């Protein structure tokens, strides 16, 4: 959808996205004032954040569609034609993080503090982007065709988009609406974390940002699977879905390192115990495949090489001393959730019960978020205090 002003053509999609970016920066400015950040910190973040978000967004989109530009149309220079569209929300978030880091260094602010302030209102930006997708004429934010009718269609019509083919009317999932609703929920949750502080449970700078990004990433694993707009599909893999799944794991790794350091658990030992069932899974796939992707029956030399490498690692680090049951179970739970999501994703196209499969994936995405979130709550309530007490008692 476009409009014309003084002979210039504009697009409503870009206008709505730009307005949502301004609202996002305004909300970040209010939170920065609340956190007493130096004057100009958010302005500098905005000046760098918008161009860097566009740059990283375009770079990630072109990387995921590199074969299209270089082989399909044989015009790699078209990757520079940013005005033709083609951006990645995940890349934009990476650009915003880089801008926050640069602005923090320039203003003498801790990166974690600025990351918290700029991550909390992220739902405002995402909400605007998702609503703007409704103005693309079905090019973005639409899902697969579904058979629907009766009570569900009359009571919840906003869940679906009509797809008319002559006299036949089919329905698609209105995924952009689900993502807009998810953005509102994430915004509410983020504001609750930011303002609902307990005087004895103080998070470290950057913790809130990691939790917000973890929730957003885990939710997008499911929502990206619902999409059927062909956006950033690398072969048969949704590039953004993989990136979103890594966000909670990165947050879990950071909290894991802190927990292990304070509780004197050895990272290498915990990793060995986590990899033990992975070795069992590799051995199973060499005998019996789970699906057409998780199959090592025809690649047994590869499986044997992996098992040999794991055996060497186990020989050095698999021991009881230095292990931590809480960390081991948390990592196993998160990796299991990832594994189930992968199996559901590769089997959903031929599924006879989409509601069941997506409910299972949604449950796994919730577990994926809860893995870093519950570990962070443990850190905030007890472990951080233990470290502070140890440092205090250790002073002369």
PyMOL commands that set and color helices and strands:
alter all, ss='L'
color gray80, all
select helices_A, chain A and resi 12-34+41-64+66-72+76-80+82-84+89-107+111-120+122-133+151-155+157-159+175-195+207-226+239-262+267-287+300-317+325-347+354-393
alter helices_A, ss='H'
color red, helices_A
select strands_A, chain A and resi 2-5+8-11+145-146+160-165+168-173+233-234+237-238
alter strands_A, ss='S'
color yellow, strands_A
deselect
rebuild
show_as cartoon
